[in-house]
Amino acid sequence: MPHSPTSRNKTYIHLWKPESRGAACPPTGAAHYNRLLPTDAQREPLAVVLVSPRNPLNIGAAARAMANFGFSRLAVVAPFAPSWREARSAVGAPELLQKASETATLAEAVADCTLVVGTASLAYRKPLQPVVALPHLAPLVAREWARGGRVALLFGGEKHGLERGDLSFCHLLAAIPTDPSQPSMNLGQSVAVCLYELAARAGASQDAEIAAVAERDRRSASSAALDRLAGLAEETMVAAQSSPASLREANRRDLRLLTRRLALSERDARRIMGIFRRILWRLKRDSAGKP
């Protein structure tokens, strides 16, 4: 059948064609496509932590990405610009910026977190923690949420990313697949990509994880508890004269990494601290010449 003059150059695409007049229409609308997003209660235990960000516009872009996917806990560590809360790029998220916490150190920002995930390019560094491809991160986050834990997602500054000391607070690293010719991403883009993956996958994963985690009382030790354990181990090493001053900073960083690799529960962390306290007490008593 020849084309009519009015339809000759038109292309018609039929996405759906019912077989009968009574066939149901395909589901449409935001509610359908957003149905797998985590609930507010599921999203609350996750904090986005920006470490030493320099450009307020990037902080605002990160806040906007958080608002897009319903996350609200933002922590900013040692920001370069004092006026970062006024960033105009936080479109639709000015309240999120105003409510964000500001800390001087990363240790303060992640103190209550039981899983700390660092984001870093692997092009110029050798990772010391397990590395997880970003699409595989959501089930791990969902498992931690199911245990009642809290998760921190760390992003470094624009210039150098997360520094070596920052990475020592991380239990694992999440890698965003990027082309080798341009491995680094803008801070706001990185936050958006990571939160999309978590928002799209973690909510669907959590129901299965809640059923699988019968060990809910095995709550992971918080970052602050692991820091206390690492500090006690360092104090014991010093008392035993096995940590010279020239190596203490390196030993401190290694102990932070080690305690996170062990994936300790709160109970196990307390037990190990008790062991170190007894050893330390004996070392101090012996050094004082007491029987």
Rosetta silent file (secondary structure, phi, psi, omega in degrees, C-alpha in Angstrom):
SEQUENCE: MPHSPTSRNKTYIHLWKPESRGAACPPTGAAHYNRLLPTDAQREPLAVVLVSPRNPLNIGAAARAMANFGFSRLAVVAPFAPSWREARSAVGAPELLQKASETATLAEAVADCTLVVGTASLAYRKPLQPVVALPHLAPLVAREWARGGRVALLFGGEKHGLERGDLSFCHLLAAIPTDPSQPSMNLGQSVAVCLYELAARAGASQDAEIAAVAERDRRSASSAALDRLAGLAEETMVAAQSSPASLREANRRDLRLLTRRLALSERDARRIMGIFRRILWRLKRDSAGKP
SCORE:     score description
SCORE:     0.000 S_00000001
   1 L     0.000  125.732 -176.534    0.000    0.000    0.000 S_00000001
   2 L   -67.849  150.513  177.828    1.611    3.315   -0.999 S_00000001
   3 L   -70.482  144.951  171.939    2.473    5.863    1.634 S_00000001
   4 L   -76.864  156.241 -178.873    0.287    8.913    1.872 S_00000001
   5 L   -57.705  -29.327 -176.143    2.058   12.245    1.296 S_00000001
   6 L   -86.134  -14.218 -175.585    1.671   13.113    4.933 S_00000001
   7 L  -116.350   -0.256 -173.712    3.043    9.847    6.335 S_00000001
   8 L   -58.773  -40.065 -174.865    5.845    8.951    3.911 S_00000001
   9 L  -100.430   14.154 -178.887    8.672   10.306    6.094 S_00000001
  10 L  -100.004  145.325  175.871    7.222    9.338    9.452 S_00000001
  11 L  -113.823  126.689 -178.698    8.367    6.388   11.582 S_00000001
  12 L  -108.251  128.638  179.560    5.832    4.760   13.888 S_00000001
  13 L  -117.396  119.280  179.707    7.013    2.764   16.916 S_00000001
  14 L  -101.442  108.736 -178.806    4.460    0.633   18.731 S_00000001
  15 L   -80.291  -28.092 -176.433    5.702   -0.148   22.249 S_00000001
  16 L  -152.234  133.925  179.126    2.610   -2.089   23.294 S_00000001
  17 L  -136.590  110.212 -179.413   -0.319   -3.572   21.432 S_00000001
  18 L   -65.355  144.516  178.712   -3.081   -5.360   23.378 S_00000001
  19 L   -76.425  -22.737  179.684   -4.274   -8.633   21.924 S_00000001
  20 L  -146.611  169.070 -178.713   -7.837   -7.791   22.857 S_00000001
  21 L   -63.977  -23.987 -177.093   -9.916   -4.860   23.997 S_00000001
  22 L   -94.097    3.573 -177.930   -9.765   -6.185   27.585 S_00000001
  23 L   -67.398  141.769 -178.811   -5.967   -6.514   27.804 S_00000001
  24 L   -73.783  144.110  175.939   -4.376   -4.640   30.700 S_00000001
  25 L   -74.240  149.711  177.208   -2.161   -1.669   29.950 S_00000001
  26 L   -64.994  147.604 -179.614    1.523   -1.976   30.959 S_00000001
  27 L   -63.796  136.950  179.142    2.306   -0.359   34.322 S_00000001
  28 L  -137.004  172.740  175.708    3.472    3.229   34.032 S_00000001
  29 L    99.590  159.817 -176.754    4.202    6.178   36.276 S_00000001
  30 H   -60.555  -36.866 -177.129    6.807    7.094   38.863 S_00000001
  31 H   -60.644  -38.197  179.842    5.314    4.816   41.511 S_00000001
  32 H   -66.754  -46.831 -174.708    5.919    1.754   39.335 S_00000001
  33 H   -76.782  -20.752  179.877    9.526    2.597   38.503 S_00000001
  34 L   -95.683    5.863 -170.654   10.373    3.711   42.043 S_00000001
  35 L   -67.266  -22.104 -178.287    8.896    0.681   43.765 S_00000001
  36 L   -91.899   -2.276  179.017   12.291   -0.965   44.399 S_00000001
  37 L   -65.367  147.701  176.873   13.839    2.073   46.069 S_00000001
  38 L   -62.103  152.863  175.474   14.713    1.629   49.753 S_00000001
  39 L   -74.488  169.640  177.524   12.235    3.030   52.255 S_00000001
  40 H   -58.126  -40.613  179.980   13.082    6.070   54.372 S_00000001
  41 H   -65.054  -34.151  178.696   13.840    3.764   57.290 S_00000001
  42 H   -73.538  -32.970 -176.664   16.200    1.714   55.119 S_00000001
  43 H   -81.329  -23.046 -174.513   18.025    4.768   53.778 S_00000001
  44 L   -59.691  -36.244 -177.937   18.539    6.497   57.150 S_00000001
  45 L   -73.656    4.960  179.594   21.470    4.267   58.282 S_00000001
  46 E  -108.252  130.816  177.362   23.627    5.399   55.346 S_00000001
  47 E  -115.896  136.775  171.105   25.810    8.503   55.544 S_00000001
  48 E   -94.966  124.553 -176.047   27.630   10.174   52.672 S_00000001
  49 E  -117.730  119.358  177.260   30.957   11.516   53.934 S_00000001
  50 E  -101.444  119.899 -175.115   32.915   14.081   51.907 S_00000001
  51 E  -100.888  116.368  177.522   36.534   14.278   53.033 S_00000001
  52 L    52.057   50.189  176.268   38.316   17.626   52.546 S_00000001
  53 L   -71.570  146.657 -175.392   36.188   18.855   49.618 S_00000001
  54 L  -102.520  -41.283 -172.548   37.453   22.079   48.062 S_00000001
  55 L   -99.517  117.635  178.294   34.681   23.420   45.809 S_00000001
  56 H   -56.802  -30.205  179.048   31.335   24.312   47.447 S_00000001
  57 H   -64.090  -34.932  177.562   29.602   23.710   44.108 S_00000001
  58 H   -70.680  -35.475  176.272   30.672   20.083   44.207 S_00000001
  59 H   -64.288  -42.533  177.708   29.350   19.747   47.755 S_00000001
  60 H   -63.280  -39.846  178.561   26.051   21.195   46.577 S_00000001
  61 H   -64.812  -37.490  177.494   25.957   18.790   43.625 S_00000001
  62 H   -65.015  -41.276  178.527   26.545   15.880   46.008 S_00000001
  63 H   -63.778  -39.542  178.908   23.684   17.092   48.215 S_00000001
  64 H   -63.685  -41.988  178.142   21.391   17.334   45.188 S_00000001
  65 H   -62.647  -39.218  177.529   22.248   13.754   44.191 S_00000001
  66 H   -60.969  -44.853  179.831   21.469   12.604   47.727 S_00000001
  67 H   -64.086  -35.621  178.569   18.082   14.294   47.586 S_00000001
  68 H   -56.381  -38.142 -174.412   17.367   12.676   44.194 S_00000001
  69 L  -107.647    9.506  171.500   17.612    9.219   45.753 S_00000001
  70 L    83.267   15.084  177.170   16.179   10.040   49.180 S_00000001
  71 L   -93.337  144.656 -171.617   19.349    9.964   51.303 S_00000001
  72 L  -130.353   -9.903 -176.923   19.679   12.668   53.953 S_00000001
  73 E   -93.815  105.079  179.287   22.744   12.053   56.153 S_00000001
  74 E  -116.589  132.094  174.946   25.642   14.156   54.879 S_00000001
  75 E  -124.043  133.821  179.914   28.905   14.659   56.769 S_00000001
  76 E  -117.891  122.944 -175.917   31.613   17.054   55.602 S_00000001
  77 E  -105.408  122.451  175.642   35.126   16.582   56.982 S_00000001
  78 L    45.074   59.784 -179.925   37.553   19.519   57.081 S_00000001
  79 L   -67.530  149.417 -177.655   36.036   21.466   54.152 S_00000001
  80 L   -75.128  -39.793 -177.131   38.299   23.934   52.373 S_00000001
  81 L  -102.100  127.572 -178.192   35.690   26.696   51.994 S_00000001
  82 L   -69.356  -19.469 -175.325   33.862   27.916   55.108 S_00000001
  83 L   -98.144   27.687 -173.623   30.768   28.967   53.120 S_00000001
  84 H   -64.794  -24.974 -179.200   29.989   25.525   51.678 S_00000001
  85 H   -69.636  -12.855 -178.173   26.464   25.447   53.147 S_00000001
  86 H   -97.096   11.835 -175.911   25.498   28.281   50.782 S_00000001
  87 L   -58.750  124.805 -178.537   26.282   26.339   47.586 S_00000001
  88 L   -74.685  -14.443 -178.605   23.767   27.269   44.874 S_00000001
  89 L   -77.072   -7.063  179.083   24.243   23.929   43.140 S_00000001
  90 L   -81.835   58.069 -177.365   22.238   22.172   45.886 S_00000001
  91 L   -63.677  124.599 -179.570   19.055   22.571   43.848 S_00000001
  92 L    76.730    4.513 -176.801   16.153   21.141   45.831 S_00000001
  93 L  -136.712   32.402 -179.194   18.442   20.256   48.739 S_00000001
  94 H   -65.300  -34.524  179.592   19.245   23.427   50.731 S_00000001
  95 H   -66.946  -35.637  178.858   17.857   21.922   53.954 S_00000001
  96 H   -61.414  -41.872  177.771   20.067   18.873   53.523 S_00000001
  97 H   -64.246  -40.956 -177.770   23.123   21.155   53.395 S_00000001
  98 H   -66.726  -33.371 -178.059   21.990   23.081   56.464 S_00000001
  99 H   -87.855   -6.812 -178.219   21.485   19.881   58.467 S_00000001
 100 L   -63.552  147.391  177.250   24.783   18.303   57.370 S_00000001
 101 E   -90.421  149.159  176.251   27.355   17.687   60.073 S_00000001
 102 E  -123.602  127.224  179.805   30.854   19.153   59.901 S_00000001
 103 E  -127.418  157.447  179.110   33.764   17.476   61.670 S_00000001
 104 L   -82.096  -27.374 -176.559   37.463   18.188   61.906 S_00000001
 105 L  -129.886  155.297  176.954   38.477   14.532   61.518 S_00000001
 106 H   -67.910  -34.654  179.686   37.277   11.493   59.614 S_00000001
 107 H   -56.278  -40.307  178.228   37.345    9.433   62.820 S_00000001
 108 H   -66.088  -40.847 -174.299   34.581   11.636   64.237 S_00000001
 109 H   -67.163  -31.048 -175.048   32.464   11.404   61.100 S_00000001
 110 L  -110.646   13.741 -173.077   32.420    7.590   60.971 S_00000001
 111 L   -56.210  -37.589 -175.997   32.530    6.843   64.716 S_00000001
 112 L   -94.699    6.692 -175.714   29.065    5.223   64.809 S_00000001
 113 L   -91.813  140.988 -179.767   29.410    3.354   61.514 S_00000001
 114 L  -102.837  -11.726  173.884   29.866   -0.408   61.340 S_00000001
 115 E  -140.074  117.833 -179.838   30.742   -0.555   57.629 S_00000001
 116 E  -113.801  120.570 -175.965   32.896    2.151   56.032 S_00000001
 117 E  -113.449  122.075  177.568   33.197    2.010   52.251 S_00000001
 118 E   -95.142  147.301  174.039   35.779    4.105   50.454 S_00000001
 119 E  -112.792  128.442 -175.600   35.516    5.182   46.824 S_00000001
 120 L  -157.525  146.930  172.007   38.793    5.512   45.011 S_00000001
 121 L   -75.205  135.717 -179.836   40.353    5.192   41.601 S_00000001
 122 L   -95.218    7.856 -175.830   42.609    2.141   41.452 S_00000001
 123 L   -68.953  -30.725 -172.871   44.630    3.543   38.547 S_00000001
 124 L  -123.756   16.346 -178.685   47.380    4.992   40.735 S_00000001
 125 L  -148.778  154.846  176.411   47.273    2.975   43.961 S_00000001
 126 L  -101.304  114.832 -176.128   47.487   -0.562   45.248 S_00000001
 127 L   -68.981  143.272  177.211   44.472   -1.290   47.447 S_00000001
 128 L  -104.630   -6.261  177.763   45.032   -2.778   50.890 S_00000001
 129 L  -112.135  166.212  172.196   41.354   -3.613   51.450 S_00000001
 130 L   -60.184  142.078  179.666   38.984   -5.884   49.545 S_00000001
 131 E  -111.379  130.742 -178.910   37.736   -4.170   46.390 S_00000001
 132 E  -119.071  129.766  173.725   34.106   -4.543   45.304 S_00000001
 133 E   -63.794  140.802 -173.599   32.771   -3.536   41.914 S_00000001
 134 H   -51.871  -41.686 -179.970   30.069   -0.938   42.444 S_00000001
 135 H   -63.115  -17.831 -178.588   27.209   -3.131   41.111 S_00000001
 136 H   -98.434    3.526 -177.238   28.084   -5.728   43.789 S_00000001
 137 H   -77.433  -35.787 -173.115   28.102   -3.289   46.700 S_00000001
 138 H   -55.274  -44.903  179.070   24.344   -3.135   47.337 S_00000001
 139 H   -61.556  -33.635  179.027   23.979   -6.670   48.803 S_00000001
 140 H   -69.090  -40.103  177.204   26.799   -5.988   51.262 S_00000001
 141 H   -65.997  -43.017  179.381   25.164   -2.744   52.358 S_00000001
 142 H   -61.661  -37.956  178.916   21.786   -4.476   52.651 S_00000001
 143 H   -65.163  -40.568  179.373   23.340   -7.183   54.823 S_00000001
 144 H   -66.843  -40.426  176.147   24.817   -4.585   57.157 S_00000001
 145 H   -61.274  -40.543 -178.643   21.475   -2.789   57.389 S_00000001
 146 H   -64.054  -27.641  178.030   19.771   -6.105   58.165 S_00000001
 147 L   -82.125   -2.954 -177.100   22.147   -6.551   61.100 S_00000001
 148 L    87.090   14.323 -177.790   21.167   -3.156   62.430 S_00000001
 149 L   -85.663  174.740  178.273   24.450   -1.561   61.380 S_00000001
 150 L  -122.370  143.432 -172.797   25.236    1.866   59.947 S_00000001
 151 E  -120.584  138.023  173.832   27.124    2.469   56.704 S_00000001
 152 E  -117.459  133.319  177.020   29.362    5.334   55.606 S_00000001
 153 E  -111.148  113.544 -171.352   30.193    5.981   51.950 S_00000001
 154 E   -97.946  137.983  175.407   33.412    8.018   51.692 S_00000001
 155 E  -130.120  132.376 -178.907   34.409   10.373   48.883 S_00000001
 156 L   -84.605  174.978  179.401   37.753   12.168   48.784 S_00000001
 157 E   -67.961  164.460 -175.336   38.589   15.722   47.785 S_00000001
 158 L   -65.359  -29.232 -172.395   38.745   16.838   44.177 S_00000001
 159 L   -79.550  -49.471 -174.618   42.511   17.155   44.050 S_00000001
 160 L  -125.615   -2.519 -176.726   43.822   13.845   45.391 S_00000001
 161 E    72.673 -157.708  178.191   40.815   11.778   46.424 S_00000001
 162 L   -72.876  130.594  179.104   41.004    9.780   49.632 S_00000001
 163 L   -81.268  171.069 -177.592   44.468    9.894   51.176 S_00000001
 164 H   -58.505  -42.266  178.473   46.285    6.899   52.605 S_00000001
 165 H   -64.917  -36.769  177.725   45.268    7.791   56.137 S_00000001
 166 H   -63.650  -42.331 -177.002   41.617    8.150   55.083 S_00000001
 167 H   -65.654  -23.961 -179.043   41.633    4.730   53.457 S_00000001
 168 L   -68.160  -13.415  176.661   42.833    3.116   56.679 S_00000001
 169 L   -87.366   -5.666 -172.137   39.336    3.729   58.121 S_00000001
 170 L   -92.095  138.435  173.015   37.707    1.717   55.314 S_00000001
 171 L   -78.660  -33.933  179.178   36.539   -1.883   55.549 S_00000001
 172 E  -156.900  167.602  179.079   36.447   -2.147   51.764 S_00000001
 173 E  -115.798  142.337  175.434   36.691   -0.082   48.590 S_00000001
 174 E  -107.496  127.512 -178.124   34.041    0.340   45.911 S_00000001
 175 E  -106.950  126.332  175.194   35.310    0.736   42.363 S_00000001
 176 L   -88.638  120.980  178.829   33.279    2.552   39.714 S_00000001
 177 L   -61.995  121.198  178.989   33.999    1.028   36.291 S_00000001
 178 L  -137.125  160.301  178.544   35.520    3.796   34.149 S_00000001
 179 L   -69.201  136.953 -178.512   37.496    3.991   30.939 S_00000001
 180 L   -57.993  -26.739 -179.006   41.282    3.804   31.555 S_00000001
 181 L   -74.492  -16.635  177.598   41.818    6.976   29.551 S_00000001
 182 L  -148.064   76.994 -173.416   39.717    8.967   32.054 S_00000001
 183 L   -77.585  -23.366 -175.545   39.526    7.060   35.367 S_00000001
 184 L   -90.985  150.875  179.806   38.602    9.958   37.658 S_00000001
 185 L  -124.233  156.580  173.048   35.113   11.401   38.024 S_00000001
 186 L   -61.757  146.720 -176.341   33.694   14.673   39.275 S_00000001
 187 H   -57.810  -48.963 -179.283   32.756   14.511   42.974 S_00000001
 188 H   -62.976  -38.300  177.790   29.058   15.173   42.405 S_00000001
 189 H   -64.609  -42.086 -179.410   28.912   12.624   39.585 S_00000001
 190 H   -60.956  -44.412  179.174   30.579    9.976   41.736 S_00000001
 191 H   -61.806  -43.483 -178.525   28.059   10.484   44.532 S_00000001
 192 H   -63.349  -44.973 -178.660   25.157   10.273   42.068 S_00000001
 193 H   -63.318  -45.688 -178.306   26.414    7.064   40.432 S_00000001
 194 H   -64.694  -43.946 -178.255   27.059    5.320   43.758 S_00000001
 195 H   -70.168  -31.705  174.855   23.733    6.318   45.286 S_00000001
 196 H   -60.787  -46.347 -179.693   21.840    5.247   42.178 S_00000001
 197 H   -60.513  -43.484 -179.189   23.332    1.763   42.472 S_00000001
 198 H   -69.212  -42.882 -178.623   22.461    1.538   46.155 S_00000001
 199 H   -64.750  -37.596 -176.035   18.979    3.004   45.733 S_00000001
 200 H   -77.974  -27.678 -172.046   18.142    0.712   42.823 S_00000001
 201 H  -114.722  -34.496 -172.472   19.515   -2.499   44.317 S_00000001
 202 H   -66.594  -37.005  179.885   19.851   -2.333   48.098 S_00000001
 203 H   -62.062  -41.548  179.464   16.125   -2.032   48.788 S_00000001
 204 H   -70.693  -29.784 -177.826   15.389   -5.180   46.805 S_00000001
 205 H   -77.401  -27.033 -168.585   18.281   -7.017   48.455 S_00000001
 206 H   -68.576  -36.333  179.689   17.387   -6.185   52.026 S_00000001
 207 H   -58.026  -43.199  178.736   14.279   -8.343   52.336 S_00000001
 208 H   -67.496  -37.587 -178.652   16.308  -11.439   51.455 S_00000001
 209 H   -67.906  -38.184  179.631   19.126  -10.389   53.750 S_00000001
 210 H   -60.833  -39.570  179.042   16.808   -9.874   56.722 S_00000001
 211 H   -69.969  -32.744 -175.853   15.575  -13.436   56.306 S_00000001
 212 H   -81.514  -27.268 -175.285   19.121  -14.767   55.922 S_00000001
 213 L   -90.037   87.328  175.998   20.694  -12.923   58.858 S_00000001
 214 L   -82.783   -7.938 -177.805   19.563  -14.920   61.857 S_00000001
 215 L   -96.646   43.386 -175.851   22.657  -13.619   63.620 S_00000001
 216 L   -59.874  -30.101  179.462   21.286  -10.131   64.201 S_00000001
 217 L   -70.868   -8.760  176.474   22.847  -10.097   67.672 S_00000001
 218 L   -88.867   56.670  179.222   26.202  -10.343   65.882 S_00000001
 219 L   -66.609  137.141 -178.754   26.181   -6.632   65.207 S_00000001
 220 E   -66.538  149.214  176.520   29.445   -5.401   63.718 S_00000001
 221 L   -66.708  141.063  179.769   31.770   -3.335   65.860 S_00000001
 222 L   -73.207  163.323  178.531   31.512    0.397   65.198 S_00000001
 223 H   -60.268  -38.179  178.838   34.368    2.382   63.730 S_00000001
 224 H   -64.456  -40.037  178.698   34.883    4.083   67.104 S_00000001
 225 H   -65.113  -39.488  177.982   35.140    0.695   68.845 S_00000001
 226 H   -66.691  -35.717  176.448   37.702   -0.478   66.292 S_00000001
 227 H   -65.507  -39.062  177.314   39.697    2.716   66.828 S_00000001
 228 H   -64.345  -40.188  178.112   39.701    2.062   70.592 S_00000001
 229 H   -64.803  -45.586  179.022   40.909   -1.482   69.974 S_00000001
 230 H   -62.646  -39.122  178.440   43.644   -0.291   67.602 S_00000001
 231 H   -64.976  -38.895  179.099   44.692    2.376   70.126 S_00000001
 232 H   -68.453  -39.546  177.140   44.897   -0.196   72.915 S_00000001
 233 H   -63.496  -40.260  178.419   46.954   -2.528   70.721 S_00000001
 234 H   -64.567  -42.637  178.878   49.298    0.359   69.893 S_00000001
 235 H   -61.759  -37.775  178.051   49.650    1.245   73.582 S_00000001
 236 H   -67.066  -40.399  177.717   50.492   -2.373   74.330 S_00000001
 237 H   -63.004  -40.339  178.522   53.123   -2.427   71.578 S_00000001
 238 H   -65.123  -43.390  179.677   54.709    0.729   72.997 S_00000001
 239 H   -63.524  -31.098  178.889   54.725   -0.738   76.517 S_00000001
 240 L   -86.683    3.999  179.314   56.391   -3.864   75.122 S_00000001
 241 L    58.713   38.371  179.642   58.983   -1.637   73.388 S_00000001
 242 L  -116.574   16.453  178.836   58.060   -3.076   69.995 S_00000001
 243 L  -138.561   84.194  179.757   56.924    0.156   68.336 S_00000001
 244 L   -61.111  153.169 -175.598   59.766    2.664   67.857 S_00000001
 245 H   -56.028  -34.561 -177.296   58.750    6.301   67.486 S_00000001
 246 H   -69.120  -18.557 -177.411   59.795    6.377   63.822 S_00000001
 247 H  -109.581    0.673 -171.914   57.300    3.623   62.959 S_00000001
 248 H   -65.967  -38.190  179.180   54.347    4.586   65.126 S_00000001
 249 H   -64.676  -43.381  178.145   52.404    6.451   62.466 S_00000001
 250 H   -65.494  -41.168  178.045   52.769    3.526   60.047 S_00000001
 251 H   -63.595  -38.759 -179.953   51.890    1.039   62.803 S_00000001
 252 H   -62.820  -43.538  178.959   48.825    3.097   63.730 S_00000001
 253 H   -65.225  -41.891  179.801   47.614    3.042   60.126 S_00000001
 254 H   -65.581  -36.811  178.895   48.272   -0.704   59.811 S_00000001
 255 H   -67.534  -38.258  176.303   46.369   -1.434   63.016 S_00000001
 256 H   -61.359  -43.762  178.637   43.360    0.524   61.766 S_00000001
 257 H   -63.725  -44.766 -176.774   43.403   -1.523   58.564 S_00000001
 258 H   -61.737  -45.852 -177.945   43.845   -4.821   60.417 S_00000001
 259 H   -62.814  -29.284  179.188   40.955   -4.275   62.808 S_00000001
 260 H   -80.995  -31.459  176.425   38.642   -3.592   59.875 S_00000001
 261 H   -65.755  -29.300 -176.360   39.784   -6.620   57.902 S_00000001
 262 L   -71.510  -17.278  179.532   38.867   -8.861   60.834 S_00000001
 263 L    51.839   53.613 -174.380   35.160   -7.918   60.521 S_00000001
 264 L   -76.499  146.981  169.805   34.714   -8.131   64.287 S_00000001
 265 E   -82.320  166.259  177.509   31.391   -8.166   66.078 S_00000001
 266 H   -57.179  -43.005 -177.135   30.826   -5.831   69.021 S_00000001
 267 H   -65.172  -44.155  179.879   31.176   -8.767   71.411 S_00000001
 268 H   -65.549  -37.959  178.109   34.424  -10.030   69.880 S_00000001
 269 H   -61.440  -42.018  178.249   35.917   -6.527   69.899 S_00000001
 270 H   -63.963  -40.221  179.494   35.175   -6.231   73.632 S_00000001
 271 H   -63.508  -44.699 -179.559   36.763   -9.626   74.303 S_00000001
 272 H   -65.737  -38.745  177.126   39.948   -8.771   72.430 S_00000001
 273 H   -61.913  -38.016  177.056   40.167   -5.418   74.220 S_00000001
 274 H   -61.738  -39.645  178.116   39.917   -7.295   77.525 S_00000001
 275 H   -64.002  -45.995  179.955   42.848   -9.485   76.504 S_00000001
 276 H   -64.598  -36.542  178.858   44.976   -6.466   75.554 S_00000001
 277 H   -63.345  -39.408  178.539   44.089   -4.698   78.815 S_00000001
 278 H   -66.860  -40.955  177.822   45.335   -7.666   80.835 S_00000001
 279 H   -63.732  -44.437 -179.227   48.554   -7.825   78.809 S_00000001
 280 H   -63.780  -41.962  178.403   49.065   -4.072   79.171 S_00000001
 281 H   -59.921  -41.590 -179.907   48.413   -4.217   82.915 S_00000001
 282 H   -67.338  -40.721  179.558   51.040   -6.961   83.279 S_00000001
 283 H   -63.094  -43.610 -179.757   53.582   -5.061   81.175 S_00000001
 284 H   -67.560  -36.826  179.238   53.125   -1.887   83.210 S_00000001
 285 H   -66.486  -43.154  179.659   53.342   -3.808   86.465 S_00000001
 286 H   -65.314  -38.343 -179.365   56.565   -5.536   85.404 S_00000001
 287 H   -68.625  -24.136  178.510   58.120   -2.259   84.244 S_00000001
 288 L   -84.780   -2.812  178.628   57.362   -0.773   87.671 S_00000001
 289 L    78.766   18.339  179.282   59.247   -3.650   89.309 S_00000001
 290 L   -89.369  143.725 -179.203   56.206   -5.041   91.083 S_00000001
 291 L   -72.348    0.000    0.000   55.954   -8.830   91.622 S_00000001
